[in-house]
Amino acid sequence: MSRGEAEPRPGARGGLSSGEAEDRAGAVFGALSDPTRRALLAAIAAHPATTATELATQLPISRQAVLKHLNALAEAGLLDRTRSGREVRYRFTPAPLSDAVDWMTAVGAEWDERLAVLRKQLGAGRRQATSAGSRGTGRPTPRSAGRPAPPPTRRRSSPEAG
């Protein structure tokens, strides 16, 4: 595996998209689940070629904590590291973020298809219930077939019953 690629998650489920794209999306979501990492990524995107020391001055955490978060972002493929003498500079790489968006779009499209089929089935069921109630079968149509139920009536107790 080359530097910056996420390792496959154990037990990753397939079926929605290619396993590799799903694994990359999972790595991105995992890396972005931490608010400090999101803040670091935003800072690097705004100021490319930033060092861990420069980032640590902007946050209330130690340089070592910043490095730990930067490594998690780099393992998800969201950062590219370049060594310049003693310093390591970080740059944002948006491609894995695009992979995550593509995965969400594919999952959303599948749910849209499922919901459209369900809507169609529910619409067909409603038409059948309406047409069955208007055939004059001699049976009363249930109240739920298009008419709201009347409000409940209250009985007043008579003063003599007390």
PyMOL CGO cylinders between C-alpha atoms (Angstrom):
from pymol import cmd
from pymol.cgo import CYLINDER

trace = [
    CYLINDER, 0.00, 0.00, 0.00, 1.34, 3.42, -0.90, 0.3, 1, 1, 1, 1, 1, 1,
    CYLINDER, 1.34, 3.42, -0.90, 1.59, 6.31, 1.51, 0.3, 1, 1, 1, 1, 1, 1,
    CYLINDER, 1.59, 6.31, 1.51, -1.73, 8.05, 2.19, 0.3, 1, 1, 1, 1, 1, 1,
    CYLINDER, -1.73, 8.05, 2.19, -3.97, 5.09, 1.29, 0.3, 1, 1, 1, 1, 1, 1,
    CYLINDER, -3.97, 5.09, 1.29, -6.31, 3.81, 3.94, 0.3, 1, 1, 1, 1, 1, 1,
    CYLINDER, -6.31, 3.81, 3.94, -6.08, 0.19, 4.92, 0.3, 1, 1, 1, 1, 1, 1,
    CYLINDER, -6.08, 0.19, 4.92, -9.23, -1.86, 4.43, 0.3, 1, 1, 1, 1, 1, 1,
    CYLINDER, -9.23, -1.86, 4.43, -11.46, -2.01, 7.48, 0.3, 1, 1, 1, 1, 1, 1,
    CYLINDER, -11.46, -2.01, 7.48, -12.04, -5.49, 8.87, 0.3, 1, 1, 1, 1, 1, 1,
    CYLINDER, -12.04, -5.49, 8.87, -15.55, -6.67, 8.21, 0.3, 1, 1, 1, 1, 1, 1,
    CYLINDER, -15.55, -6.67, 8.21, -16.32, -3.94, 5.66, 0.3, 1, 1, 1, 1, 1, 1,
    CYLINDER, -16.32, -3.94, 5.66, -19.63, -4.63, 3.97, 0.3, 1, 1, 1, 1, 1, 1,
    CYLINDER, -19.63, -4.63, 3.97, -19.98, -4.51, 0.21, 0.3, 1, 1, 1, 1, 1, 1,
    CYLINDER, -19.98, -4.51, 0.21, -22.96, -4.32, -2.06, 0.3, 1, 1, 1, 1, 1, 1,
    CYLINDER, -22.96, -4.32, -2.06, -23.49, -0.56, -2.17, 0.3, 1, 1, 1, 1, 1, 1,
    CYLINDER, -23.49, -0.56, -2.17, -20.43, 0.33, -4.20, 0.3, 1, 1, 1, 1, 1, 1,
    CYLINDER, -20.43, 0.33, -4.20, -17.00, -1.06, -4.85, 0.3, 1, 1, 1, 1, 1, 1,
    CYLINDER, -17.00, -1.06, -4.85, -15.33, -2.26, -1.65, 0.3, 1, 1, 1, 1, 1, 1,
    CYLINDER, -15.33, -2.26, -1.65, -12.31, -0.06, -2.18, 0.3, 1, 1, 1, 1, 1, 1,
    CYLINDER, -12.31, -0.06, -2.18, -14.36, 3.14, -2.52, 0.3, 1, 1, 1, 1, 1, 1,
    CYLINDER, -14.36, 3.14, -2.52, -16.40, 2.20, 0.55, 0.3, 1, 1, 1, 1, 1, 1,
    CYLINDER, -16.40, 2.20, 0.55, -13.22, 1.57, 2.55, 0.3, 1, 1, 1, 1, 1, 1,
    CYLINDER, -13.22, 1.57, 2.55, -11.79, 4.93, 1.49, 0.3, 1, 1, 1, 1, 1, 1,
    CYLINDER, -11.79, 4.93, 1.49, -15.04, 6.67, 2.41, 0.3, 1, 1, 1, 1, 1, 1,
    CYLINDER, -15.04, 6.67, 2.41, -15.00, 4.93, 5.80, 0.3, 1, 1, 1, 1, 1, 1,
    CYLINDER, -15.00, 4.93, 5.80, -11.45, 6.10, 6.43, 0.3, 1, 1, 1, 1, 1, 1,
    CYLINDER, -11.45, 6.10, 6.43, -12.43, 9.67, 5.53, 0.3, 1, 1, 1, 1, 1, 1,
    CYLINDER, -12.43, 9.67, 5.53, -15.51, 9.61, 7.77, 0.3, 1, 1, 1, 1, 1, 1,
    CYLINDER, -15.51, 9.61, 7.77, -13.43, 8.18, 10.62, 0.3, 1, 1, 1, 1, 1, 1,
    CYLINDER, -13.43, 8.18, 10.62, -10.78, 10.86, 10.23, 0.3, 1, 1, 1, 1, 1, 1,
    CYLINDER, -10.78, 10.86, 10.23, -13.36, 13.64, 10.05, 0.3, 1, 1, 1, 1, 1, 1,
    CYLINDER, -13.36, 13.64, 10.05, -15.32, 12.40, 13.04, 0.3, 1, 1, 1, 1, 1, 1,
    CYLINDER, -15.32, 12.40, 13.04, -13.06, 14.36, 15.37, 0.3, 1, 1, 1, 1, 1, 1,
    CYLINDER, -13.06, 14.36, 15.37, -13.65, 18.14, 15.57, 0.3, 1, 1, 1, 1, 1, 1,
    CYLINDER, -13.65, 18.14, 15.57, -9.94, 18.84, 16.13, 0.3, 1, 1, 1, 1, 1, 1,
    CYLINDER, -9.94, 18.84, 16.13, -9.09, 17.02, 12.90, 0.3, 1, 1, 1, 1, 1, 1,
    CYLINDER, -9.09, 17.02, 12.90, -11.73, 18.99, 11.03, 0.3, 1, 1, 1, 1, 1, 1,
    CYLINDER, -11.73, 18.99, 11.03, -10.23, 22.22, 12.40, 0.3, 1, 1, 1, 1, 1, 1,
    CYLINDER, -10.23, 22.22, 12.40, -6.73, 21.12, 11.37, 0.3, 1, 1, 1, 1, 1, 1,
    CYLINDER, -6.73, 21.12, 11.37, -7.91, 20.18, 7.89, 0.3, 1, 1, 1, 1, 1, 1,
    CYLINDER, -7.91, 20.18, 7.89, -9.62, 23.56, 7.47, 0.3, 1, 1, 1, 1, 1, 1,
    CYLINDER, -9.62, 23.56, 7.47, -6.47, 25.36, 8.65, 0.3, 1, 1, 1, 1, 1, 1,
    CYLINDER, -6.47, 25.36, 8.65, -4.28, 23.40, 6.21, 0.3, 1, 1, 1, 1, 1, 1,
    CYLINDER, -4.28, 23.40, 6.21, -6.71, 23.99, 3.34, 0.3, 1, 1, 1, 1, 1, 1,
    CYLINDER, -6.71, 23.99, 3.34, -6.62, 27.73, 4.08, 0.3, 1, 1, 1, 1, 1, 1,
    CYLINDER, -6.62, 27.73, 4.08, -2.81, 27.81, 4.49, 0.3, 1, 1, 1, 1, 1, 1,
    CYLINDER, -2.81, 27.81, 4.49, -1.09, 25.07, 2.45, 0.3, 1, 1, 1, 1, 1, 1,
    CYLINDER, -1.09, 25.07, 2.45, 2.41, 23.89, 3.29, 0.3, 1, 1, 1, 1, 1, 1,
    CYLINDER, 2.41, 23.89, 3.29, 1.86, 24.32, 7.01, 0.3, 1, 1, 1, 1, 1, 1,
    CYLINDER, 1.86, 24.32, 7.01, 3.97, 22.58, 9.65, 0.3, 1, 1, 1, 1, 1, 1,
    CYLINDER, 3.97, 22.58, 9.65, 2.75, 20.84, 12.81, 0.3, 1, 1, 1, 1, 1, 1,
    CYLINDER, 2.75, 20.84, 12.81, 4.47, 23.49, 14.91, 0.3, 1, 1, 1, 1, 1, 1,
    CYLINDER, 4.47, 23.49, 14.91, 2.63, 26.29, 13.11, 0.3, 1, 1, 1, 1, 1, 1,
    CYLINDER, 2.63, 26.29, 13.11, -0.67, 24.45, 13.56, 0.3, 1, 1, 1, 1, 1, 1,
    CYLINDER, -0.67, 24.45, 13.56, -0.03, 23.81, 17.25, 0.3, 1, 1, 1, 1, 1, 1,
    CYLINDER, -0.03, 23.81, 17.25, 0.20, 27.55, 17.89, 0.3, 1, 1, 1, 1, 1, 1,
    CYLINDER, 0.20, 27.55, 17.89, -3.38, 27.93, 16.57, 0.3, 1, 1, 1, 1, 1, 1,
    CYLINDER, -3.38, 27.93, 16.57, -4.92, 25.24, 18.80, 0.3, 1, 1, 1, 1, 1, 1,
    CYLINDER, -4.92, 25.24, 18.80, -5.10, 24.62, 22.53, 0.3, 1, 1, 1, 1, 1, 1,
    CYLINDER, -5.10, 24.62, 22.53, -3.35, 21.23, 22.21, 0.3, 1, 1, 1, 1, 1, 1,
    CYLINDER, -3.35, 21.23, 22.21, 0.28, 20.14, 22.21, 0.3, 1, 1, 1, 1, 1, 1,
    CYLINDER, 0.28, 20.14, 22.21, 2.41, 19.66, 19.10, 0.3, 1, 1, 1, 1, 1, 1,
    CYLINDER, 2.41, 19.66, 19.10, 2.42, 15.91, 19.78, 0.3, 1, 1, 1, 1, 1, 1,
    CYLINDER, 2.42, 15.91, 19.78, -1.40, 15.86, 19.81, 0.3, 1, 1, 1, 1, 1, 1,
    CYLINDER, -1.40, 15.86, 19.81, -1.42, 17.83, 16.55, 0.3, 1, 1, 1, 1, 1, 1,
    CYLINDER, -1.42, 17.83, 16.55, 0.97, 15.28, 15.02, 0.3, 1, 1, 1, 1, 1, 1,
    CYLINDER, 0.97, 15.28, 15.02, -1.28, 12.41, 16.09, 0.3, 1, 1, 1, 1, 1, 1,
    CYLINDER, -1.28, 12.41, 16.09, -4.28, 14.07, 14.41, 0.3, 1, 1, 1, 1, 1, 1,
    CYLINDER, -4.28, 14.07, 14.41, -2.24, 14.90, 11.30, 0.3, 1, 1, 1, 1, 1, 1,
    CYLINDER, -2.24, 14.90, 11.30, -1.19, 11.26, 11.01, 0.3, 1, 1, 1, 1, 1, 1,
    CYLINDER, -1.19, 11.26, 11.01, -4.84, 10.15, 11.18, 0.3, 1, 1, 1, 1, 1, 1,
    CYLINDER, -4.84, 10.15, 11.18, -5.74, 12.62, 8.41, 0.3, 1, 1, 1, 1, 1, 1,
    CYLINDER, -5.74, 12.62, 8.41, -2.76, 11.51, 6.32, 0.3, 1, 1, 1, 1, 1, 1,
    CYLINDER, -2.76, 11.51, 6.32, -3.66, 7.81, 6.73, 0.3, 1, 1, 1, 1, 1, 1,
    CYLINDER, -3.66, 7.81, 6.73, -7.14, 8.62, 5.41, 0.3, 1, 1, 1, 1, 1, 1,
    CYLINDER, -7.14, 8.62, 5.41, -5.45, 10.20, 2.39, 0.3, 1, 1, 1, 1, 1, 1,
    CYLINDER, -5.45, 10.20, 2.39, -6.64, 13.71, 3.22, 0.3, 1, 1, 1, 1, 1, 1,
    CYLINDER, -6.64, 13.71, 3.22, -3.13, 15.14, 3.65, 0.3, 1, 1, 1, 1, 1, 1,
    CYLINDER, -3.13, 15.14, 3.65, 0.09, 14.92, 1.70, 0.3, 1, 1, 1, 1, 1, 1,
    CYLINDER, 0.09, 14.92, 1.70, 3.35, 15.23, 3.64, 0.3, 1, 1, 1, 1, 1, 1,
    CYLINDER, 3.35, 15.23, 3.64, 6.50, 16.78, 2.21, 0.3, 1, 1, 1, 1, 1, 1,
    CYLINDER, 6.50, 16.78, 2.21, 9.78, 16.83, 4.09, 0.3, 1, 1, 1, 1, 1, 1,
    CYLINDER, 9.78, 16.83, 4.09, 11.77, 20.03, 3.74, 0.3, 1, 1, 1, 1, 1, 1,
    CYLINDER, 11.77, 20.03, 3.74, 14.94, 19.71, 5.77, 0.3, 1, 1, 1, 1, 1, 1,
    CYLINDER, 14.94, 19.71, 5.77, 13.90, 19.14, 9.39, 0.3, 1, 1, 1, 1, 1, 1,
    CYLINDER, 13.90, 19.14, 9.39, 10.32, 20.23, 8.78, 0.3, 1, 1, 1, 1, 1, 1,
    CYLINDER, 10.32, 20.23, 8.78, 7.38, 18.28, 7.46, 0.3, 1, 1, 1, 1, 1, 1,
    CYLINDER, 7.38, 18.28, 7.46, 4.87, 20.37, 5.55, 0.3, 1, 1, 1, 1, 1, 1,
    CYLINDER, 4.87, 20.37, 5.55, 1.24, 19.30, 5.11, 0.3, 1, 1, 1, 1, 1, 1,
    CYLINDER, 1.24, 19.30, 5.11, -1.07, 19.93, 2.15, 0.3, 1, 1, 1, 1, 1, 1,
    CYLINDER, -1.07, 19.93, 2.15, -4.75, 19.10, 1.81, 0.3, 1, 1, 1, 1, 1, 1,
    CYLINDER, -4.75, 19.10, 1.81, -5.59, 16.45, -0.81, 0.3, 1, 1, 1, 1, 1, 1,
    CYLINDER, -5.59, 16.45, -0.81, -9.32, 16.66, -1.67, 0.3, 1, 1, 1, 1, 1, 1,
    CYLINDER, -9.32, 16.66, -1.67, -9.63, 13.46, -3.75, 0.3, 1, 1, 1, 1, 1, 1,
    CYLINDER, -9.63, 13.46, -3.75, -10.57, 11.19, -0.81, 0.3, 1, 1, 1, 1, 1, 1,
    CYLINDER, -10.57, 11.19, -0.81, -13.21, 13.72, 0.23, 0.3, 1, 1, 1, 1, 1, 1,
    CYLINDER, -13.21, 13.72, 0.23, -14.65, 13.47, -3.29, 0.3, 1, 1, 1, 1, 1, 1,
    CYLINDER, -14.65, 13.47, -3.29, -14.68, 9.67, -2.94, 0.3, 1, 1, 1, 1, 1, 1,
    CYLINDER, -14.68, 9.67, -2.94, -16.71, 10.01, 0.27, 0.3, 1, 1, 1, 1, 1, 1,
    CYLINDER, -16.71, 10.01, 0.27, -19.17, 12.37, -1.43, 0.3, 1, 1, 1, 1, 1, 1,
    CYLINDER, -19.17, 12.37, -1.43, -19.49, 9.93, -4.35, 0.3, 1, 1, 1, 1, 1, 1,
    CYLINDER, -19.49, 9.93, -4.35, -20.22, 7.12, -1.92, 0.3, 1, 1, 1, 1, 1, 1,
    CYLINDER, -20.22, 7.12, -1.92, -22.91, 9.20, -0.15, 0.3, 1, 1, 1, 1, 1, 1,
    CYLINDER, -22.91, 9.20, -0.15, -24.43, 10.10, -3.52, 0.3, 1, 1, 1, 1, 1, 1,
    CYLINDER, -24.43, 10.10, -3.52, -24.58, 6.43, -4.55, 0.3, 1, 1, 1, 1, 1, 1,
    CYLINDER, -24.58, 6.43, -4.55, -26.20, 5.41, -1.25, 0.3, 1, 1, 1, 1, 1, 1,
    CYLINDER, -26.20, 5.41, -1.25, -28.66, 8.30, -1.53, 0.3, 1, 1, 1, 1, 1, 1,
    CYLINDER, -28.66, 8.30, -1.53, -29.59, 7.26, -5.08, 0.3, 1, 1, 1, 1, 1, 1,
    CYLINDER, -29.59, 7.26, -5.08, -30.25, 3.69, -3.93, 0.3, 1, 1, 1, 1, 1, 1,
    CYLINDER, -30.25, 3.69, -3.93, -32.54, 4.97, -1.16, 0.3, 1, 1, 1, 1, 1, 1,
    CYLINDER, -32.54, 4.97, -1.16, -34.31, 7.27, -3.62, 0.3, 1, 1, 1, 1, 1, 1,
    CYLINDER, -34.31, 7.27, -3.62, -35.02, 4.25, -5.85, 0.3, 1, 1, 1, 1, 1, 1,
    CYLINDER, -35.02, 4.25, -5.85, -36.31, 2.20, -2.93, 0.3, 1, 1, 1, 1, 1, 1,
    CYLINDER, -36.31, 2.20, -2.93, -38.55, 5.02, -1.74, 0.3, 1, 1, 1, 1, 1, 1,
    CYLINDER, -38.55, 5.02, -1.74, -39.92, 5.54, -5.27, 0.3, 1, 1, 1, 1, 1, 1,
    CYLINDER, -39.92, 5.54, -5.27, -40.87, 1.85, -5.47, 0.3, 1, 1, 1, 1, 1, 1,
    CYLINDER, -40.87, 1.85, -5.47, -42.50, 2.05, -2.04, 0.3, 1, 1, 1, 1, 1, 1,
    CYLINDER, -42.50, 2.05, -2.04, -44.42, 5.22, -3.04, 0.3, 1, 1, 1, 1, 1, 1,
    CYLINDER, -44.42, 5.22, -3.04, -45.61, 3.46, -6.18, 0.3, 1, 1, 1, 1, 1, 1,
    CYLINDER, -45.61, 3.46, -6.18, -46.73, 0.40, -4.21, 0.3, 1, 1, 1, 1, 1, 1,
    CYLINDER, -46.73, 0.40, -4.21, -48.52, 2.53, -1.62, 0.3, 1, 1, 1, 1, 1, 1,
    CYLINDER, -48.52, 2.53, -1.62, -50.23, 4.54, -4.37, 0.3, 1, 1, 1, 1, 1, 1,
    CYLINDER, -50.23, 4.54, -4.37, -51.43, 1.34, -6.08, 0.3, 1, 1, 1, 1, 1, 1,
    CYLINDER, -51.43, 1.34, -6.08, -52.73, 0.01, -2.76, 0.3, 1, 1, 1, 1, 1, 1,
    CYLINDER, -52.73, 0.01, -2.76, -54.61, 3.25, -2.12, 0.3, 1, 1, 1, 1, 1, 1,
    CYLINDER, -54.61, 3.25, -2.12, -56.23, 3.16, -5.58, 0.3, 1, 1, 1, 1, 1, 1,
    CYLINDER, -56.23, 3.16, -5.58, -57.32, -0.44, -5.02, 0.3, 1, 1, 1, 1, 1, 1,
    CYLINDER, -57.32, -0.44, -5.02, -58.85, 0.39, -1.63, 0.3, 1, 1, 1, 1, 1, 1,
    CYLINDER, -58.85, 0.39, -1.63, -60.68, 3.41, -3.07, 0.3, 1, 1, 1, 1, 1, 1,
    CYLINDER, -60.68, 3.41, -3.07, -62.04, 1.52, -6.07, 0.3, 1, 1, 1, 1, 1, 1,
    CYLINDER, -62.04, 1.52, -6.07, -63.10, -1.45, -3.92, 0.3, 1, 1, 1, 1, 1, 1,
    CYLINDER, -63.10, -1.45, -3.92, -65.08, 0.87, -1.61, 0.3, 1, 1, 1, 1, 1, 1,
    CYLINDER, -65.08, 0.87, -1.61, -66.95, 2.53, -4.49, 0.3, 1, 1, 1, 1, 1, 1,
    CYLINDER, -66.95, 2.53, -4.49, -68.13, -0.66, -6.25, 0.3, 1, 1, 1, 1, 1, 1,
    CYLINDER, -68.13, -0.66, -6.25, -71.37, -0.83, -4.33, 0.3, 1, 1, 1, 1, 1, 1,
    CYLINDER, -71.37, -0.83, -4.33, -70.61, -4.08, -2.55, 0.3, 1, 1, 1, 1, 1, 1,
    CYLINDER, -70.61, -4.08, -2.55, -73.19, -3.30, 0.07, 0.3, 1, 1, 1, 1, 1, 1,
    CYLINDER, -73.19, -3.30, 0.07, -70.53, -3.07, 2.77, 0.3, 1, 1, 1, 1, 1, 1,
    CYLINDER, -70.53, -3.07, 2.77, -69.88, 0.25, 4.44, 0.3, 1, 1, 1, 1, 1, 1,
    CYLINDER, -69.88, 0.25, 4.44, -66.65, 2.02, 3.50, 0.3, 1, 1, 1, 1, 1, 1,
    CYLINDER, -66.65, 2.02, 3.50, -64.25, 2.34, 6.44, 0.3, 1, 1, 1, 1, 1, 1,
    CYLINDER, -64.25, 2.34, 6.44, -63.86, 5.85, 7.82, 0.3, 1, 1, 1, 1, 1, 1,
    CYLINDER, -63.86, 5.85, 7.82, -60.15, 5.87, 7.11, 0.3, 1, 1, 1, 1, 1, 1,
    CYLINDER, -60.15, 5.87, 7.11, -60.86, 5.79, 3.35, 0.3, 1, 1, 1, 1, 1, 1,
    CYLINDER, -60.86, 5.79, 3.35, -60.48, 9.48, 2.73, 0.3, 1, 1, 1, 1, 1, 1,
    CYLINDER, -60.48, 9.48, 2.73, -62.68, 11.00, 5.45, 0.3, 1, 1, 1, 1, 1, 1,
    CYLINDER, -62.68, 11.00, 5.45, -61.45, 12.19, 8.82, 0.3, 1, 1, 1, 1, 1, 1,
    CYLINDER, -61.45, 12.19, 8.82, -63.01, 10.62, 11.89, 0.3, 1, 1, 1, 1, 1, 1,
    CYLINDER, -63.01, 10.62, 11.89, -65.54, 12.83, 13.69, 0.3, 1, 1, 1, 1, 1, 1,
    CYLINDER, -65.54, 12.83, 13.69, -64.43, 14.29, 17.03, 0.3, 1, 1, 1, 1, 1, 1,
    CYLINDER, -64.43, 14.29, 17.03, -65.37, 12.22, 20.07, 0.3, 1, 1, 1, 1, 1, 1,
    CYLINDER, -65.37, 12.22, 20.07, -68.53, 13.28, 21.83, 0.3, 1, 1, 1, 1, 1, 1,
    CYLINDER, -68.53, 13.28, 21.83, -68.70, 13.81, 25.56, 0.3, 1, 1, 1, 1, 1, 1,
    CYLINDER, -68.70, 13.81, 25.56, -71.66, 12.91, 27.64, 0.3, 1, 1, 1, 1, 1, 1,
    CYLINDER, -71.66, 12.91, 27.64, -72.72, 15.45, 30.13, 0.3, 1, 1, 1, 1, 1, 1,
    CYLINDER, -72.72, 15.45, 30.13, -73.65, 14.10, 33.46, 0.3, 1, 1, 1, 1, 1, 1,
    CYLINDER, -73.65, 14.10, 33.46, -77.07, 15.20, 34.47, 0.3, 1, 1, 1, 1, 1, 1,
    CYLINDER, -77.07, 15.20, 34.47, -77.41, 17.02, 37.79, 0.3, 1, 1, 1, 1, 1, 1,
    CYLINDER, -77.41, 17.02, 37.79, -79.91, 14.36, 38.88, 0.3, 1, 1, 1, 1, 1, 1,
    CYLINDER, -79.91, 14.36, 38.88, -77.40, 11.51, 38.41, 0.3, 1, 1, 1, 1, 1, 1,
    CYLINDER, -77.40, 11.51, 38.41, -75.02, 12.97, 41.05, 0.3, 1, 1, 1, 1, 1, 1,
]
cmd.load_cgo(trace, "trace")
